[in-house]
Amino acid sequence: MAGTSSNLGASRLSPGQWIATIFTAVTIVVSLLGYGWYQSIIGNITTTEVDTEEWDRPANVEGVMNILLIGSDERSGDNADYGEAEGERPDTMLIASINVDNEAATLINLPRDLMVDLPECEAVEEYEGMSAHNGMINSAMTFGGMGCQWKTVEQVTGVHLDHFVVMDFVGFKDMIDAIGGVEMCIPEPVDDPKAHLVLDAGLQVLDGEESLGFVRSRYGQGDGSDLSRIDRQQEFMGAMLREVLDSDVMTRPVTITNFLGAVTDSITTDEDMTVDIMTSIAISMREVDLDRVQFVTAPNGQHPDDENRITLKEPDASELFEEINSGTDLTGAGDKDDPSGDSDASVDPSDITLEVLNNTAVEGLASEVEAVLLSDGYVVTDTGNPEARFPEATTIYHVPGEEEAAQLLADHIGQAQVVEAADLNQSLELVIGEDWQGVAGSGGGDSGTDVPVSESLDGTTAEDDGQSVC
């Protein structure tokens, strides 16, 4: 199971702190390689061993790196000024899914009030372990340490995690101060004694202490819910990324040194999160467009038995996690160099004509599919029932020479097989079989469309500055 470092007490940390830290750190670490004090800074990182071989894990996808970002409720040392709390409970968690091949990233918040089926975790070191039961997703670390929390997130989401990172309060403040603060739009005055935060309304630069209060503030802004706070934290994440990527931070050796010193002195990672891995992320992400870094919250709804708890909303949550774990580009832009997502495609849906035939017992299904395909730009010439071909599985028939068009449609549908047939009245014939599950590439929330997941799930991107209200 997990062997835990004595410095794992990375105190209660909000999502805006961790993900901004990781993305900023890995973006500038390449620049730091040229400076002589690099090794001394990297040597500050605390590591924890997690034995991931002890449970069945989701498969990983080449070209995608998923990092679990965690902050715990344990407060000690320099962080004791921010209150007292017994035990070790993650305040909030994020999965940062970095799509290296597409130079894009999707960050999914897992709310701390989320009730899930927790797996069994054995006792290890100072942790008592736990039996399988239904409970809050953030309670796994309390009973089983980092290994138990990692196992829980993987088994609840089905997403393969490659690494984890934890950071504390003091390091976050120092990091913000190192880059000269973060510009934020504050739409209304804020007075939150619990977060030690008083702000006037308007556009302003928040220093480290103010930034910490802003991302921690819950009762002084919005409706006081954790979900409302997550929305503000996502805004902060984007603002911090813009501050780093749009400024000259990466060109100032002193700023870089101070920043990395604050970061590395305050984080705990798994032992496999090496400098080489951070560098590879930085190389792949340093040219990323801000609109391809998006922030969303796992689809959720109120728990039926407790108004103070929430549950995952299905099937939306499972569909999102499945797409994350399959390496799907969820930014709605497809391949960076080819908006269509297929650099070799020479046909467009508007160039494709087809018949839609219904080989199921579902009355009117062909007309329903016709409407969907028409809205997606395809040209449907006719609908009906098959007369010559009756496949059990959904099949796209094409005349010789139309293989590319057939494959484009098959990829759009997401479940059809492709077969050549010479006796067609038009280019393609779609025969719907009993395995039909709908057009995967249609509907606002699906990755096959041009609608990014941040829009379909009411999220945001790093490009959204939110300053219109100021």
N, C-alpha and C positions, 0 to 999 in steps of 0.2 A: 504494500500500500504506500502511502506517502510518508516520507521522512521529512520533517518540517524544520526549517532553520529557525534559530532563536530570534531572528529579526523579522519573522513573518508578521509581526504585529503592525502591518501597514494599515493605519487607522482608517476609520470610516471615510470612504472616498466616493464621490459622486461620479456618474458616468462622464460628465464633461471633463473632469480632471484626468481620468485615466486615458481615454481615447485620444484626446488632444495631445497628451504626453507621448503616447506611443507613436502616433503618426508624425508628430513633429520631430521626435527623436530619430526615428528611422529615416526621415527625410533629410536631416542635416548630418547624420553620422558619416556619410560619404565625404562631405566637406571637411570633417574633422580628421579624416585619415591622414591629411598632410601635415598635421601639427604634432610636435614632439611629445606633448603631454597627453596624448590619446590613451595610452595603455593605463596610466595612473587613474584616469577618469573611469574607463570601462571597468577597472578593477574594483570599483565601489559597489557593483551590482551584487545583491544577495541572491543566492539560488536555493531552490528546494527540489528534492528528488520526488518524482511521482511515477510509480510503477503502473503504467497504463496497460501492461500485459495481463493484469489481473481481472479484466472484464472484457466481454465481447464488445467490439467497437465498430462504429460505422466505417465504411470504406472512405479513404481519402481520395482526392482528385488532383491529378498533376496540374500545376499552374495556379492552384488556389491555396491560400494559407488562411486558416481560421484561428484567431487568437482570442482567448477568453480573458476579458479585462475585469478585474475584481477589486473592490475596496471592502475592508472588513470593519466591523463595529468595535473592534478591540482598540482601546486608546491607552497609550503608555508613553513614557519618555517625553520628548518634546511635544507630542500631540495631546498630552493630558489636559492642556488648556482648553480643549474643545469638548469637555464633558467627561462623564464617567459611564462606563458600560461594562457589564460582566460578560465574559465569554467572547467568542469570535464569530460574528455574524456578518456576512456580506451585506452591505447597504444596498448596492445595486450591481447588476452584472450586464456586460455587453459581450456579444460575439462580433468581433471585427473580421469580416470576410474580405480578404484582399485578393482580387482577381488579377494576378500578375500578368497573364496573357493579354487581358483587355485594358490594363491600366485603369482599373476601377475598384471601388470599395463600397461595401454595404455594411452598415453598423446597426445591429439589432439589439435594442434594450430588452432585457428580461426583468420585468418589474419585481421588486422584492416581495410584494404582497401576493405573488402568484402561487396558487395552490396546485401541486403536482403530485404524481406518484413517485415517491423517493425510493431508490434501490437500497438493498442491504449493503452496509459497509462494516468491515471488521474493525475491532479496536486496534489502535496503533499509537504508540508512544503515549502522549497525554490525552488522547481522544478515546472516549468510551465506546465508539461505534454505534450502529443503529440497525434495527430490523427494518424491513421494507414496510412503508406506511405512506399515507397521504399527508402531506404537510407543505409548509412554505418552502419554496425552492432555495432560499438562502439559508435554511437551517442545516443543510448537509455539512457545511464546514464546521459548524459548532460541534457536531458529533463525530465527524470523521476526518477533519482536516482538509487540506487542499486536494488530496487524491479523491476523497468522497465527493467534494464539490464538482470536480472535473467529471467524474463518473456520472453524477446526477445530470449535469447539463447535457452530456453526450446522449444519455439514454432518454431524457425527456424530449430533446429536439431531434435526435437522429443526425446531428451534425458532427462530423469528425473534427476534433480540436487538435491543433498542432502545438500550441504553446499557451501559456498564461502569463499575465503580468498584474502585479499589485503595486499601488503607490500610496504614500501617506500625505497628510495635510501640509506639513511644513515644506516638503519638497515641491508640492504644487505651488505654494505661495512664492517660493524662491524662483521657480521656473517662470512664472508670470512676470515677476519683477526683472528677471534676466533679459526678457525680450522687450521691456519697456511698457508692459501693460497690454490690455486688450480693449479695443473700442467696441462698445455695446450700445444699442438703443434701448433705453429704459422708458417704456411708454407711459408709466405712471409712477409717482413717488413710492418708495419702498421704505417701510419701517418694520423690521422683523427682529425683535430683541433676541429671539432664540438663535438666530443666525448671526447676531452681532452686525446687522446690516442696516444702514440708513443711506438711501440714495435719492437724489432729486430726479425728476423726470427729464428726459432728453438724451441726446447723443453725448457720450462721455467715455473717457479711457479709465478702465478699472485697474487698480493695482492688484498685487497679489492677495492682500487681505480682503479687499472688496470682491475680487473674483471668487475667492473661496466662499465668502458669505453668499454671493449670488447663486452659485450652483448648489449650495446647501439649503438655501431658503425654501421653505415649504408653506408656512402659514401666513407669511406676509405678502404673498403674491398668488394670483389665480384663485382656484377654489380650495386650496389647501391639500389637495390630493397628491399622491406620489406621481400619478400619471401627468398631472399638470406640471409638476416640477421637472419631469423628464423632458417635456416639450421645451422648457427654458434651457435645460442643460444641452439639448441638441443644438439650440441656437448658439450657445456659447462655444460648443465644439467647432462649428463652422466659422465663427468669428475668430477663434484662435488660429485655426488653419489659415485663414485669409491673412491674418497678421504676420504669420511666419512666411508663407509662400509669396505674398505680395510685397514684402518689405526687403530690406537689405540685411536681415538677420543672418542669413547664411554666408554673408561676405565679411562679417566682423569676427575675427578670431576670439576676442575677449568675450563677446556675447555668446558665441558658440560654447566656449569653455565654461562660462557661468551656467549656461542653460543645461549642458550635459552633466555638469557637476551636480546640479540640483536634481536632475532626473535620476541619474544612476545611483546617487546616494540614498534615494528614497523609494526604490522599486525592488520587488522580489519577483524573480522569474523561475521557470523550470530550468533544469541544468542544460537542456538541449537548445535553449534560446541563445545561440552563440552570436558573437560579433559578426561572423560571416553571414548569418541569417539576417541580422539587422541590415547589413550592408546590401544584401541582395534585394531586400524589400525597398530600401532607399533608392537603389538604382532603377527599379521598376516603377516606383511611384513618384519620382521627382518631377516628371513631366505631366503628371496627371492633371486633367482639367477639374476645376472645383465642382462643376456640375455632375461629375462622375464619382463624387464622394457623397453618399447619401446616408441619412439617419432615419431609422424607423423604430417603432415599438412593436414587439410581437403582438399579433392580433389577440385581443382579449375581451372579456365581458365580466360582468359582476357575478360573483359566486352565488349560487342559488340559496345557500344556507347562511351566508355571512356577508353583510353589506360592506364590511371592511376588508374583504379579500376578493381576488379576481381569479378567473380561470382562463385557459387558452380558448380562443374562439376557433371552432372547427367547422369546415375543413381548412379554413384560411391559414391557420398557424402551421399545420402540417405541410400544406402546399408551399408556404414560404420557406420552411426549413428544408424541404426536399430540394427546392431550387437552389438554395444556398449550398447544400452539400453536393449537388451535382455540378457545381461550377458555372451555373447559368449567369450570364451578365444581366443583372436586374436594373441597370441604369436606363434601359430603354433606347440605348444608342447602338447596340450591337457591337461589332468590331470597331476599334478606334479609327481605323483607316477606311472603313467601309460601313456606312450607316445601315446598310441592308443586313449586316451580320454575316454575309457570305461574299468573300472577296472574289470568288470565281463565278458568281451568278451573272448571267447575261440576260435573264428574263425577269419580267416584272409581273405581279399578279394581274395587272390590267391586260397583259398580253395572252393570258391563259383563258381558253374557253372550255367548258366542261358540262356534262350532264351529271345530275345528282340522282341516284336511284336508291330506293329503300328496300333492302332485303331483310327487314325485321318486321315484327308484328306491331310495332309502334306506329299508329296511324298519324299521318301528317309530318313524319320526321324529315322527309326529303325537303319539304317546303321550309321547315325550320332551319335546316342546314343551308339551304339556298340563301335565306335572308342573312345568315351569318357571313357566308362567303362573299355575298354581294357587298356587305358593309366593309369587308376586308379588301375589296378591290378586284376580286375575281369576276369573270364573266360567266354566268350560268345561263345556258341556252334552254334547258328543259329539266323537268323533274318527273318522277314517276316510280314505277317498279321495274326491276330487271326482267328482260325477256330472253337473254342469251347466256348470261353469266350469273351464277348464284353462289358467290363465295360466303363461307361462314364468317370469315374475318374481313374487316373493312379493307377494300382493295381499290387502288387507283390503276386503271388500265390506260395505256397510252399507245398511240400509233408510233411506228418506227421514226426515230429522229426527235421525239419529244421526251426523252428520258429526263432532261434537266428540268423541264416544266413539271413533270410528274413528281420528281424528287422535291422540288420547291413546295408543291402542294402537300406532299407527304410530311415534310418537316413542319409545315404550318399546322397540319392536323395533329401530328404527334403520335399517331398509332397505326397508320395505314401501310400496307405493303404495296409494292409497285410491280406491275406485270405488263409486259408488252402484248398488244393485241392489234392485229392489222385491220379488223373489220369494224372500225368505229366510224360514227357519223361526224365526229369532231375530234379535236386533239386529245381530250381526256374524258374518262368516264369514272366517276366516283360511285362505287357500290358500297352502301353502308351495311356492315355486318352486325352480328349479335354482340360483338365485343365493343360496340360504339360507346365512347365516353365523352363525346363532345369535341369541339375544335379547340385543341390546347393553345393555339396561337391567337385566340380571340378573347374578348372580354377585358375590361380595363385593367385588371390586376395581373394579367399573365405576362410573363417575361417575353413571350413571342411577339408582343405588340410594341409600339413606340412609346408606350406609357411607362415611365419608370416606377419602380415599386414605392419610392418615396412619395409619389403623387397618389397612387392608388391606396396607400395606407396612411394618408395624411401626415407624412413625414416631411423632411426638409433635406436640402443639400448644402454643401459647404459654400456654394455660390450665393445662396439666399442671404442677403445682408439684413433683412428685416428693418431697414431704416426708413421705410416709407411712412411709418407712423410717427417718426420724429421730424 
